Amino acid sequence: MKRGTYVRTEEWKKRAVEILHKPSVNLKRANSRRGKSRLAVTKERISFSMQGKRQYEMTPEIREKIRLGRIRYWDTVGRNPIKRYIHSTKTAPYIKWRLDVFTRDNFTCQWTGQRNVHLEAHHIKSWAKFPELRFVVSNGLTLSQEPHKLANKIQQRLEKNYAT
């Protein structure tokens, strides 16, 4: 027989249907543990592995504590100082700034004039290099996705070529 060519006979098809539609084959995997209790050793292992793990809800205070812990970790490990600022899109000031920029620009992409597309707020002056202008509405521009990518590329090239 040639490679990749298989002849499916009627006998083969009937046998396949018999095997695949047997209840014991199909239900065996799904119900393999149904009605069976675990061994004591298994229960001890599960109990040991769960020790020290608390089940709790993520409150805003806990989230903030975890976020600050991650920042401190990366600051001790060391990284580029420009990247220390977390450009979080879930903080209240950022959400307000973004909405103000969209409202000012009438929810329209300023390069293409498109409406009813996915819009993004672009910082004219860099988020990392100009922290004092992060939430100033005049430093924002409403762009759709493709123009925003292009604007970021242009901005990076300008910063690279005209770095002070």
N, C-alpha and C positions, 0 to 999 in steps of 0.2 A: 504494500500500500504506500502511496505517496505521503510525504510528510504533510500534516495539516489536513488531510482529506480522510474523513471517516464515513463509513456507510452505516446508516442507522436503519436496521431492519425492523420489521414489525414485531418480531420476537423480542428484540432488544428493548423496544419502546414499552411493550407490555411489562417486561421484567422491571424496568426503571419505575414505572407507575406503581407496581406492587411494592417495591422497596420504599419509595418515597412517601407513599400514602399509608404506610403501616403506622398505627397509633403509637406503638412502642418506640419507633425510631424518632418520630417527630416530638413526642412528649418527653422523651427520656432526658434530654438536656434541660428543658424548661422546668421540669418537675423533679429533678434528681434529688433535691434536699427536702421536698415536701413531706411533712409528717415524720421526719427523722429528727431526733434531738442530737445536739452536739456532744462530743466527748468532753469529759471534765478537763482533759489536757488542753483541748482547743479553747474552752471557755477561759481557762487561766491565761493562755497566750493572748487572747483578745483583751481580757481585763488588763493585763500587764502593758499591752501596747497603747491602751487608752489612758493610762495613768498620767496625770499632769496636764491633760488636755481638757479645757473647759468649754462647755457649750454655752455661749452667751451671744447676745445680740450686739451688732456693731453700732454703737451710739456715735454721734459726731465727735464726742470727746475722745473715744477710743481710736477712731479713724485719724484724728489730728495727732494723737500720741504716736501712732504707728508711722504716719507721714514724717513727723519730725525725727523719729528714730532712724528712718531710712536716710534722711538728709544728713544727720550726724554721722551715720556709717560711711556714706560716700565722702564726707568731708575729712574723715580720719584716713580713709583709704587713699584719698587724693584723686583729684580730677581737675579738668580745666575750670578755672574760676568763673568763666562766662556761663557755664552750664549749671552753676549752683542755683540759679533761679528756676523754680519749678513753674513752668508756664501752664498752670492748672486751669482748665476750662470750666471747672466746677465751683470755683470760688465766687462768692456773691459780687465782689467788685468787678470781676471780669465779665460775669453774665450781664451786669448792669451796663458796663462800658460797651459790650458787643451790641446789646439791644439799642442803646443810644446811637451808636454808629449806624445801625440798620435803619432806625427811624429817621435820622438826619438825611440819609441817602434814599429814603422812600423805598426801601427793600428792593433796590435795583443795582445790578452790577455796574460799577462806574466805568468799566472799560468797554463792555459789550452792550450795555443797555438792557440786558435780559432781566425778566421778572419770572417768578414762579419756578426758579431753579434753586439748587443747593447753594446757599450763600455762605461766605466766610469773611470774617473781619480781619483785615490785614493791618499790621502796624507799619506805618510809613518809616518811622525811626525804630530801630531794633529794640525788641523787648529786653534783651540782656544788656545792651550797651547804654540804654537810656531809661533806667528804672523810674526816673521822675516823670516820664511821659507815658508810662504804661496805661494809665486809665484816663488820659486826656482825650476827649472825643475828637479833637482836631488832628490827633495823631493816627486816627483810624480811617480805613477805606473799605467800602463794601465791594467784594469781588466774588465772582463765581469760582468754581474749583480750578479750571484750567488757567484763567488769568492769575489766580493766586499763586499757583505753582510757578508760573512764568515770572511774576513779580518777585518771588523769593529767590529765584535763580539770578535775576538781574541785580537784586540787592546784594547777594553774596558775591557776585563778580565785582561790583563796585567797591564793596568793603575790602575785597582781596587786592584789587588793583590800586586803590587809593587809601590804603591803611596808613594811619598816622603813627 
